[in-house]
């Protein structure tokens, strides 16, 4: 089995994910569904499904969804959140499914954690001919004032730009895609506004594995400092919105109609 790209303990973040992570927009899921053109009852596979946020978005459009993740605690939360789906402990680099098992394979906010070449090879293997693959991410805009506060504070505490960690995790995905046999590649971008309170904003940052990797044992002190900074700039109600973009990458296995 190929080794994971990064060794991280997402199992211990399951509670934070369930409480503080949000799903993706309806237009993003609609775009995936329209691109995939699955017939009724076709099967979908959600890689690194976590607590089931993207799994629910796919299942709500009538597909029979299977989710996989490396973290059993995440899967326990997903089974409660999306009881109509099936969930298994597995890695994207070594999928326990037969060839041509799924008409759609999705991956939300996670592909950068994989061995990209191994994961793409497995995606190609389990897709039916003409089947679709969707990767998507949701990122706050660097110019958003609340995001700026968090990024500036992380620079102070970690001594590095938080975008450096993102680039390090993503690696050269564009280069990997050059060697993929997937075709009809497309990119879509959606503007979204993410509702937060001071508590949920700090909670979201608590759920970030990249922050834990950057700060280690200083993470808790950082989160206290972040709460102070955000409280100082948030409205009196404590509620605000963060401006973000969703990035959707689509492709399909050749050979279909």
C-alpha positions in Angstrom: 0.0 0.0 0.0 1.4 3.4 -0.9 2.4 5.6 2.1 0.2 8.6 2.9 1.6 12.0 1.8 1.5 13.3 5.3 1.0 11.5 8.6 -1.7 13.3 10.6 -4.1 12.3 13.3 -7.5 13.4 12.0 -9.2 11.0 14.3 -8.7 13.4 17.2 -10.3 16.3 15.3 -13.6 14.5 14.7 -15.5 16.5 17.3 -14.2 19.8 16.0 -15.1 18.9 12.4 -18.6 17.9 13.4 -19.2 21.1 15.3 -17.4 23.7 13.3 -16.9 22.6 9.7 -19.6 23.6 7.1 -20.6 22.1 3.8 -20.3 23.5 0.3 -22.8 25.5 -1.7 -25.8 24.1 -3.6 -24.4 25.5 -6.9 -21.2 23.5 -6.4 -23.1 20.2 -5.9 -25.4 21.0 -8.7 -22.4 21.6 -11.0 -21.0 18.2 -10.0 -24.3 16.4 -10.6 -24.8 18.1 -14.0 -21.3 17.3 -15.1 -21.5 13.6 -14.0 -24.9 13.0 -15.5 -25.5 9.9 -13.3 -28.6 7.9 -13.9 -30.9 7.1 -11.0 -29.4 4.7 -8.5 -25.8 5.0 -9.8 -23.1 4.7 -7.2 -20.8 7.5 -6.0 -17.6 7.3 -3.8 -16.6 10.2 -1.5 -12.9 10.1 -0.7 -11.7 11.3 2.8 -15.4 12.0 3.6 -14.6 13.1 7.2 -17.9 13.7 9.1 -19.9 13.4 5.8 -20.4 17.0 4.8 -19.8 16.4 1.1 -21.3 12.9 1.3 -24.7 14.5 2.3 -24.5 16.9 -0.6 -24.1 14.1 -3.1 -26.6 11.7 -1.4 -29.2 14.5 -1.4 -29.1 14.4 -5.2 -30.3 10.8 -5.4 -27.0 8.9 -5.6 -26.1 5.8 -3.5 -22.9 7.1 -1.8 -20.1 5.2 -0.2 -17.6 7.2 1.9 -14.1 6.3 3.0 -11.8 7.9 5.5 -8.7 7.0 7.5 -10.2 8.2 10.8 -12.7 5.9 12.5 -14.1 8.7 14.7 -14.8 10.8 11.7 -16.7 7.8 10.1 -18.7 7.4 13.3 -19.9 11.0 13.0 -20.6 10.5 9.3 -22.8 7.5 9.9 -25.0 9.5 12.2 -25.0 12.5 9.9 -25.7 10.6 6.7 -27.4 7.3 7.7 -28.4 6.5 4.2 -24.7 6.2 3.0 -22.2 3.4 3.6 -18.8 4.1 5.2 -15.5 2.2 5.3 -12.1 2.8 6.8 -9.7 3.0 3.8 -7.1 5.2 2.0 -7.6 6.9 -1.3 -4.3 5.4 -2.4 -5.5 1.8 -2.0 -9.3 1.6 -2.5 -11.0 -1.7 -1.4 -13.4 -1.7 -4.4 -13.5 -3.6 -7.7 -12.7 -2.0 -11.0 -15.4 0.2 -12.6 -17.5 0.3 -9.4 -18.6 3.9 -9.4 -20.0 6.5 -11.8 -18.7 9.4 -9.7 -15.8 9.9 -7.3 -15.6 13.0 -5.2 -13.1 14.5 -2.8 -13.7 17.6 -0.8 -11.0 19.6 0.9 -8.6 16.6 1.2 -6.8 15.7 -2.0 -3.7 17.7 -1.0 -3.2 15.1 1.9 -2.9 12.2 -0.6 -0.1 10.7 -2.6 -1.7 12.3 -5.6 -0.4 9.9 -8.3 -1.4 6.8 -6.4 -4.8 8.3 -5.6 -5.5 9.3 -9.2 -4.6 5.9 -10.4 -7.1 4.4 -8.0 -9.8 6.9 -9.0 -9.3 6.0 -12.6 -9.5 2.3 -11.8 -12.7 2.4 -9.8 -14.6 4.7 -12.2 -16.8 3.3 -14.9 -15.9 4.4 -18.4 -17.1 7.9 -18.8 -17.5 8.3 -15.0 -16.7 11.6 -13.4 -14.3 12.8 -10.8 -14.7 16.0 -8.8 -12.2 17.6 -6.5 -13.2 20.7 -4.6 -11.8 23.1 -2.0 -13.3 26.1 0.0 -10.8 28.9 0.8 -11.4 32.2 2.6 -10.2 35.2 0.6 -6.9 36.6 1.9 -8.4 40.1 1.7 -11.3 39.2 3.9 -10.7 41.3 7.1 -11.3 38.4 9.6 -9.1 36.1 7.6 -6.4 38.8 7.6 -6.5 38.9 11.4 -6.1 35.1 11.6 -3.4 35.0 9.0 -1.4 37.9 10.5 -1.6 36.3 14.0 -0.5 32.9 12.6 2.5 34.6 10.9 3.5 36.1 14.3 3.2 32.8 16.1 4.6 30.4 13.5 7.2 32.6 11.9 5.9 31.6 8.4 3.2 32.6 6.0 0.2 30.3 6.4 0.0 30.1 2.7 3.4 28.4 2.7 1.8 25.4 4.5 -0.9 25.2 1.9 1.6 25.2 -1.0 3.6 22.6 0.8 0.6 20.4 1.3 -0.8 20.8 -2.3 2.6 20.1 -3.9 2.6 20.1 -7.7 -0.9 18.9 -8.4 -0.8 20.5 -11.8 2.2 18.3 -12.7 0.4 15.2 -11.4 -2.6 15.9 -13.5 -0.5 16.0 -16.7 0.1 12.3 -16.2 -3.5 11.5 -15.5 -5.6 9.7 -18.1 -8.7 11.6 -17.1 -10.1 13.8 -19.8 -12.6 16.7 -20.3 -11.0 18.6 -17.5 -12.9 21.7 -16.3 -12.6 24.2 -13.5 -15.4 26.2 -11.8 -15.2 28.9 -9.2 -18.0 29.9 -6.9 -18.2 33.0 -4.6 -19.6 32.2 -1.2 -20.2 33.9 2.2 -19.5 31.8 5.3 -21.5 32.7 8.4 -19.5 32.7 11.7 -19.6 33.8 15.3 -16.5 34.4 17.3 -16.9 31.0 18.9 -17.4 29.1 15.6 -14.6 31.0 13.9 -12.1 30.0 16.6 -13.6 26.5 16.5 -13.0 26.3 12.8 -9.3 27.2 13.3 -9.1 24.6 16.1 -10.2 22.0 13.5 -7.4 22.9 11.1 -4.7 20.1 11.0 -2.4 22.5 9.2 -2.5 24.9 12.2 -1.8 22.0 14.6 1.2 21.0 12.4 2.4 24.6 12.3 2.2 25.4 16.0 2.3 22.1 17.9 1.8 22.5 21.6 1.4 26.3 21.2 -1.9 25.9 19.4 -4.1 26.4 22.4 -2.3 29.6 23.4 -2.7 30.8 19.8 -6.5 30.1 19.8 -6.9 32.2 23.0 -5.0 35.0 21.3 -7.1 34.6 18.1 -10.3 34.8 20.2 -9.1 38.1 21.6 -8.2 39.5 18.2 -11.4 38.5 16.5 -13.6 39.7 19.4 -12.0 43.1 19.0 -13.0 43.5 15.3 -16.3 41.5 15.3 -19.6 43.3 15.5 -21.3 43.7 18.9 -23.5 40.7 18.0 -20.4 38.5 17.6 -21.8 37.4 14.2 -20.1 38.1 10.9 -19.5 36.6 7.4 -16.2 35.6 5.8 -15.9 35.9 2.1 -14.6 32.8 0.3 -14.3 31.0 -2.9 -15.0 27.4 -3.8 -12.8 25.8 -6.4 -14.2 22.8 -8.3 -12.1 20.6 -10.6 -13.9 18.2 -12.9 -12.7 15.4 -15.2 -13.9 12.0 -16.4 -12.6 8.6 -17.4 -12.5 8.3 -21.1 -14.6 5.8 -23.0 -18.1 6.9 -22.1 -20.8 8.6 -24.1 
